[in-house]
Amino acid sequence: MKKSHKDPEGYYAVSAVVAVILTITIHYFFLSNFNIHSTLHVSIGIGIFFLLSAMLSSILSRFW
């Protein structure tokens, strides 16, 4: 029987979920009061998500 080993790239899912939660929180508390076009809201949110997921995945790759 083959030994089961830990998925070496499983931290991508964890960093994505945490990045989504942080992006929603940041947007709700800091950006939702700005009166700007909805396309800018979406663009800023996607940018925040990409930055957070990149930072978190690089941090989690060291500890995973």
Jmol script that loads the backbone (N, CA, C; Angstrom):
load data "model"
ATOM      1  N   MET A   1       0.827  -1.174   0.000  1.00  0.00           N
ATOM      2  CA  MET A   1       0.000   0.000   0.000  1.00  0.00           C
ATOM      3  C   MET A   1       0.878   1.246   0.000  1.00  0.00           C
ATOM      4  N   LYS A   2       0.506   2.197  -0.787  1.00  0.00           N
ATOM      5  CA  LYS A   2       1.281   3.422  -0.925  1.00  0.00           C
ATOM      6  C   LYS A   2       0.998   4.359   0.246  1.00  0.00           C
ATOM      7  N   LYS A   3       2.053   4.971   0.763  1.00  0.00           N
ATOM      8  CA  LYS A   3       1.880   5.937   1.851  1.00  0.00           C
ATOM      9  C   LYS A   3       1.236   7.205   1.317  1.00  0.00           C
ATOM     10  N   SER A   4       0.324   7.741   2.081  1.00  0.00           N
ATOM     11  CA  SER A   4      -0.274   9.021   1.688  1.00  0.00           C
ATOM     12  C   SER A   4       0.630  10.144   2.190  1.00  0.00           C
ATOM     13  N   HIS A   5       0.818  11.125   1.362  1.00  0.00           N
ATOM     14  CA  HIS A   5       1.650  12.256   1.735  1.00  0.00           C
ATOM     15  C   HIS A   5       0.851  13.540   1.605  1.00  0.00           C
ATOM     16  N   LYS A   6       1.327  14.530   2.296  1.00  0.00           N
ATOM     17  CA  LYS A   6       0.634  15.812   2.304  1.00  0.00           C
ATOM     18  C   LYS A   6       0.783  16.494   0.944  1.00  0.00           C
ATOM     19  N   ASP A   7      -0.278  17.146   0.511  1.00  0.00           N
ATOM     20  CA  ASP A   7      -0.255  17.861  -0.764  1.00  0.00           C
ATOM     21  C   ASP A   7       0.700  19.049  -0.661  1.00  0.00           C
ATOM     22  N   PRO A   8       1.755  19.073  -1.473  1.00  0.00           N
ATOM     23  CA  PRO A   8       2.737  20.163  -1.327  1.00  0.00           C
ATOM     24  C   PRO A   8       2.233  21.525  -1.772  1.00  0.00           C
ATOM     25  N   GLU A   9       1.140  21.557  -2.521  1.00  0.00           N
ATOM     26  CA  GLU A   9       0.621  22.841  -2.985  1.00  0.00           C
ATOM     27  C   GLU A   9      -0.792  23.098  -2.465  1.00  0.00           C
ATOM     28  N   GLY A  10      -1.125  22.568  -1.323  1.00  0.00           N
ATOM     29  CA  GLY A  10      -2.441  22.758  -0.749  1.00  0.00           C
ATOM     30  C   GLY A  10      -2.667  24.122  -0.150  1.00  0.00           C
ATOM     31  N   TYR A  11      -1.608  24.866   0.017  1.00  0.00           N
ATOM     32  CA  TYR A  11      -1.745  26.193   0.616  1.00  0.00           C
ATOM     33  C   TYR A  11      -2.403  27.191  -0.331  1.00  0.00           C
ATOM     34  N   TYR A  12      -2.492  26.860  -1.629  1.00  0.00           N
ATOM     35  CA  TYR A  12      -3.154  27.774  -2.568  1.00  0.00           C
ATOM     36  C   TYR A  12      -4.623  27.968  -2.200  1.00  0.00           C
ATOM     37  N   ALA A  13      -5.294  26.896  -1.850  1.00  0.00           N
ATOM     38  CA  ALA A  13      -6.704  26.994  -1.478  1.00  0.00           C
ATOM     39  C   ALA A  13      -6.875  27.778  -0.186  1.00  0.00           C
ATOM     40  N   VAL A  14      -6.003  27.528   0.763  1.00  0.00           N
ATOM     41  CA  VAL A  14      -6.085  28.247   2.039  1.00  0.00           C
ATOM     42  C   VAL A  14      -5.840  29.735   1.829  1.00  0.00           C
ATOM     43  N   SER A  15      -4.844  30.075   1.037  1.00  0.00           N
ATOM     44  CA  SER A  15      -4.560  31.493   0.811  1.00  0.00           C
ATOM     45  C   SER A  15      -5.682  32.160   0.019  1.00  0.00           C
ATOM     46  N   ALA A  16      -6.313  31.433  -0.896  1.00  0.00           N
ATOM     47  CA  ALA A  16      -7.420  32.012  -1.658  1.00  0.00           C
ATOM     48  C   ALA A  16      -8.622  32.295  -0.763  1.00  0.00           C
ATOM     49  N   VAL A  17      -8.955  31.365   0.123  1.00  0.00           N
ATOM     50  CA  VAL A  17     -10.103  31.572   1.014  1.00  0.00           C
ATOM     51  C   VAL A  17      -9.840  32.732   1.963  1.00  0.00           C
ATOM     52  N   VAL A  18      -8.649  32.787   2.537  1.00  0.00           N
ATOM     53  CA  VAL A  18      -8.318  33.883   3.452  1.00  0.00           C
ATOM     54  C   VAL A  18      -8.281  35.211   2.704  1.00  0.00           C
ATOM     55  N   ALA A  19      -7.775  35.206   1.477  1.00  0.00           N
ATOM     56  CA  ALA A  19      -7.733  36.429   0.674  1.00  0.00           C
ATOM     57  C   ALA A  19      -9.134  36.920   0.336  1.00  0.00           C
ATOM     58  N   VAL A  20     -10.051  36.012   0.041  1.00  0.00           N
ATOM     59  CA  VAL A  20     -11.442  36.401  -0.239  1.00  0.00           C
ATOM     60  C   VAL A  20     -12.065  37.035   0.996  1.00  0.00           C
ATOM     61  N   ILE A  21     -11.872  36.419   2.143  1.00  0.00           N
ATOM     62  CA  ILE A  21     -12.453  36.953   3.383  1.00  0.00           C
ATOM     63  C   ILE A  21     -11.870  38.331   3.699  1.00  0.00           C
ATOM     64  N   LEU A  22     -10.554  38.472   3.562  1.00  0.00           N
ATOM     65  CA  LEU A  22      -9.932  39.773   3.834  1.00  0.00           C
ATOM     66  C   LEU A  22     -10.338  40.828   2.816  1.00  0.00           C
ATOM     67  N   THR A  23     -10.478  40.453   1.561  1.00  0.00           N
ATOM     68  CA  THR A  23     -10.889  41.405   0.532  1.00  0.00           C
ATOM     69  C   THR A  23     -12.299  41.914   0.789  1.00  0.00           C
ATOM     70  N   ILE A  24     -13.198  41.017   1.128  1.00  0.00           N
ATOM     71  CA  ILE A  24     -14.575  41.423   1.433  1.00  0.00           C
ATOM     72  C   ILE A  24     -14.603  42.329   2.656  1.00  0.00           C
ATOM     73  N   THR A  25     -13.824  41.994   3.664  1.00  0.00           N
ATOM     74  CA  THR A  25     -13.782  42.808   4.882  1.00  0.00           C
ATOM     75  C   THR A  25     -13.211  44.201   4.596  1.00  0.00           C
ATOM     76  N   ILE A  26     -12.104  44.250   3.865  1.00  0.00           N
ATOM     77  CA  ILE A  26     -11.494  45.541   3.529  1.00  0.00           C
ATOM     78  C   ILE A  26     -12.454  46.382   2.692  1.00  0.00           C
ATOM     79  N   HIS A  27     -13.097  45.759   1.731  1.00  0.00           N
ATOM     80  CA  HIS A  27     -14.014  46.504   0.872  1.00  0.00           C
ATOM     81  C   HIS A  27     -15.211  47.015   1.666  1.00  0.00           C
ATOM     82  N   TYR A  28     -15.740  46.190   2.545  1.00  0.00           N
ATOM     83  CA  TYR A  28     -16.924  46.594   3.310  1.00  0.00           C
ATOM     84  C   TYR A  28     -16.615  47.759   4.237  1.00  0.00           C
ATOM     85  N   PHE A  29     -15.490  47.691   4.942  1.00  0.00           N
ATOM     86  CA  PHE A  29     -15.206  48.715   5.943  1.00  0.00           C
ATOM     87  C   PHE A  29     -14.540  49.970   5.379  1.00  0.00           C
ATOM     88  N   PHE A  30     -13.797  49.852   4.282  1.00  0.00           N
ATOM     89  CA  PHE A  30     -13.030  50.999   3.809  1.00  0.00           C
ATOM     90  C   PHE A  30     -13.494  51.562   2.466  1.00  0.00           C
ATOM     91  N   LEU A  31     -13.944  50.715   1.558  1.00  0.00           N
ATOM     92  CA  LEU A  31     -14.225  51.186   0.205  1.00  0.00           C
ATOM     93  C   LEU A  31     -15.702  51.348  -0.122  1.00  0.00           C
ATOM     94  N   SER A  32     -16.580  50.787   0.679  1.00  0.00           N
ATOM     95  CA  SER A  32     -17.998  50.822   0.316  1.00  0.00           C
ATOM     96  C   SER A  32     -18.608  52.215   0.435  1.00  0.00           C
ATOM     97  N   ASN A  33     -18.006  53.097   1.190  1.00  0.00           N
ATOM     98  CA  ASN A  33     -18.562  54.440   1.362  1.00  0.00           C
ATOM     99  C   ASN A  33     -18.160  55.403   0.249  1.00  0.00           C
ATOM    100  N   PHE A  34     -17.178  55.016  -0.574  1.00  0.00           N
ATOM    101  CA  PHE A  34     -16.757  55.883  -1.673  1.00  0.00           C
ATOM    102  C   PHE A  34     -17.796  55.875  -2.778  1.00  0.00           C
ATOM    103  N   ASN A  35     -18.107  57.049  -3.289  1.00  0.00           N
ATOM    104  CA  ASN A  35     -19.090  57.181  -4.352  1.00  0.00           C
ATOM    105  C   ASN A  35     -18.367  57.173  -5.701  1.00  0.00           C
ATOM    106  N   ILE A  36     -17.950  55.976  -6.123  1.00  0.00           N
ATOM    107  CA  ILE A  36     -17.265  55.818  -7.401  1.00  0.00           C
ATOM    108  C   ILE A  36     -18.024  54.797  -8.245  1.00  0.00           C
ATOM    109  N   HIS A  37     -17.683  54.728  -9.500  1.00  0.00           N
ATOM    110  CA  HIS A  37     -18.353  53.822 -10.423  1.00  0.00           C
ATOM    111  C   HIS A  37     -18.135  52.372  -9.986  1.00  0.00           C
ATOM    112  N   SER A  38     -19.125  51.533 -10.251  1.00  0.00           N
ATOM    113  CA  SER A  38     -19.050  50.146  -9.807  1.00  0.00           C
ATOM    114  C   SER A  38     -17.907  49.383 -10.465  1.00  0.00           C
ATOM    115  N   THR A  39     -17.520  49.772 -11.673  1.00  0.00           N
ATOM    116  CA  THR A  39     -16.396  49.124 -12.337  1.00  0.00           C
ATOM    117  C   THR A  39     -15.105  49.375 -11.566  1.00  0.00           C
ATOM    118  N   LEU A  40     -14.954  50.561 -11.018  1.00  0.00           N
ATOM    119  CA  LEU A  40     -13.776  50.851 -10.207  1.00  0.00           C
ATOM    120  C   LEU A  40     -13.790  50.061  -8.908  1.00  0.00           C
ATOM    121  N   HIS A  41     -14.962  49.894  -8.306  1.00  0.00           N
ATOM    122  CA  HIS A  41     -15.076  49.069  -7.108  1.00  0.00           C
ATOM    123  C   HIS A  41     -14.615  47.651  -7.392  1.00  0.00           C
ATOM    124  N   VAL A  42     -15.069  47.098  -8.506  1.00  0.00           N
ATOM    125  CA  VAL A  42     -14.698  45.730  -8.869  1.00  0.00           C
ATOM    126  C   VAL A  42     -13.207  45.640  -9.166  1.00  0.00           C
ATOM    127  N   SER A  43     -12.672  46.603  -9.886  1.00  0.00           N
ATOM    128  CA  SER A  43     -11.243  46.598 -10.228  1.00  0.00           C
ATOM    129  C   SER A  43     -10.373  46.696  -8.982  1.00  0.00           C
ATOM    130  N   ILE A  44     -10.741  47.558  -8.071  1.00  0.00           N
ATOM    131  CA  ILE A  44      -9.994  47.687  -6.822  1.00  0.00           C
ATOM    132  C   ILE A  44     -10.095  46.402  -6.008  1.00  0.00           C
ATOM    133  N   GLY A  45     -11.272  45.813  -5.956  1.00  0.00           N
ATOM    134  CA  GLY A  45     -11.450  44.560  -5.221  1.00  0.00           C
ATOM    135  C   GLY A  45     -10.631  43.419  -5.796  1.00  0.00           C
ATOM    136  N   ILE A  46     -10.591  43.314  -7.116  1.00  0.00           N
ATOM    137  CA  ILE A  46      -9.790  42.267  -7.760  1.00  0.00           C
ATOM    138  C   ILE A  46      -8.306  42.509  -7.507  1.00  0.00           C
ATOM    139  N   GLY A  47      -7.887  43.754  -7.577  1.00  0.00           N
ATOM    140  CA  GLY A  47      -6.493  44.076  -7.284  1.00  0.00           C
ATOM    141  C   GLY A  47      -6.105  43.735  -5.857  1.00  0.00           C
ATOM    142  N   ILE A  48      -6.977  44.063  -4.908  1.00  0.00           N
ATOM    143  CA  ILE A  48      -6.724  43.727  -3.510  1.00  0.00           C
ATOM    144  C   ILE A  48      -6.650  42.218  -3.333  1.00  0.00           C
ATOM    145  N   PHE A  49      -7.553  41.481  -3.994  1.00  0.00           N
ATOM    146  CA  PHE A  49      -7.534  40.026  -3.895  1.00  0.00           C
ATOM    147  C   PHE A  49      -6.233  39.448  -4.429  1.00  0.00           C
ATOM    148  N   PHE A  50      -5.778  39.917  -5.579  1.00  0.00           N
ATOM    149  CA  PHE A  50      -4.536  39.398  -6.151  1.00  0.00           C
ATOM    150  C   PHE A  50      -3.339  39.704  -5.249  1.00  0.00           C
ATOM    151  N   LEU A  51      -3.282  40.903  -4.718  1.00  0.00           N
ATOM    152  CA  LEU A  51      -2.177  41.251  -3.827  1.00  0.00           C
ATOM    153  C   LEU A  51      -2.183  40.404  -2.559  1.00  0.00           C
ATOM    154  N   LEU A  52      -3.348  40.256  -1.950  1.00  0.00           N
ATOM    155  CA  LEU A  52      -3.440  39.470  -0.725  1.00  0.00           C
ATOM    156  C   LEU A  52      -3.141  37.998  -0.967  1.00  0.00           C
ATOM    157  N   SER A  53      -3.662  37.450  -2.062  1.00  0.00           N
ATOM    158  CA  SER A  53      -3.408  36.027  -2.319  1.00  0.00           C
ATOM    159  C   SER A  53      -1.938  35.787  -2.640  1.00  0.00           C
ATOM    160  N   ALA A  54      -1.272  36.713  -3.314  1.00  0.00           N
ATOM    161  CA  ALA A  54       0.162  36.559  -3.592  1.00  0.00           C
ATOM    162  C   ALA A  54       0.972  36.627  -2.306  1.00  0.00           C
ATOM    163  N   MET A  55       0.636  37.579  -1.444  1.00  0.00           N
ATOM    164  CA  MET A  55       1.357  37.700  -0.179  1.00  0.00           C
ATOM    165  C   MET A  55       1.134  36.479   0.700  1.00  0.00           C
ATOM    166  N   LEU A  56      -0.114  36.043   0.806  1.00  0.00           N
ATOM    167  CA  LEU A  56      -0.411  34.908   1.668  1.00  0.00           C
ATOM    168  C   LEU A  56       0.180  33.608   1.145  1.00  0.00           C
ATOM    169  N   SER A  57       0.143  33.400  -0.166  1.00  0.00           N
ATOM    170  CA  SER A  57       0.702  32.158  -0.693  1.00  0.00           C
ATOM    171  C   SER A  57       2.218  32.117  -0.537  1.00  0.00           C
ATOM    172  N   SER A  58       2.886  33.258  -0.646  1.00  0.00           N
ATOM    173  CA  SER A  58       4.339  33.256  -0.437  1.00  0.00           C
ATOM    174  C   SER A  58       4.673  33.010   1.028  1.00  0.00           C
ATOM    175  N   ILE A  59       3.857  33.525   1.929  1.00  0.00           N
ATOM    176  CA  ILE A  59       4.085  33.283   3.366  1.00  0.00           C
ATOM    177  C   ILE A  59       3.778  31.826   3.711  1.00  0.00           C
ATOM    178  N   LEU A  60       2.659  31.320   3.222  1.00  0.00           N
ATOM    179  CA  LEU A  60       2.280  29.952   3.559  1.00  0.00           C
ATOM    180  C   LEU A  60       3.177  28.905   2.903  1.00  0.00           C
ATOM    181  N   SER A  61       3.796  29.220   1.788  1.00  0.00           N
ATOM    182  CA  SER A  61       4.684  28.246   1.146  1.00  0.00           C
ATOM    183  C   SER A  61       5.908  27.947   2.007  1.00  0.00           C
ATOM    184  N   ARG A  62       6.299  28.900   2.827  1.00  0.00           N
ATOM    185  CA  ARG A  62       7.450  28.679   3.714  1.00  0.00           C
ATOM    186  C   ARG A  62       7.106  27.737   4.862  1.00  0.00           C
ATOM    187  N   PHE A  63       5.861  27.791   5.325  1.00  0.00           N
ATOM    188  CA  PHE A  63       5.471  27.003   6.487  1.00  0.00           C
ATOM    189  C   PHE A  63       4.745  25.710   6.153  1.00  0.00           C
ATOM    190  N   TRP A  64       4.290  25.555   4.912  1.00  0.00           N
ATOM    191  CA  TRP A  64       3.442  24.412   4.551  1.00  0.00           C
ATOM    192  C   TRP A  64       4.221  23.143   4.515  1.00  0.00           C
TER     193      TRP A  64
END
end "model"
wireframe off; spacefill off
backbone 0.3
color backbone group
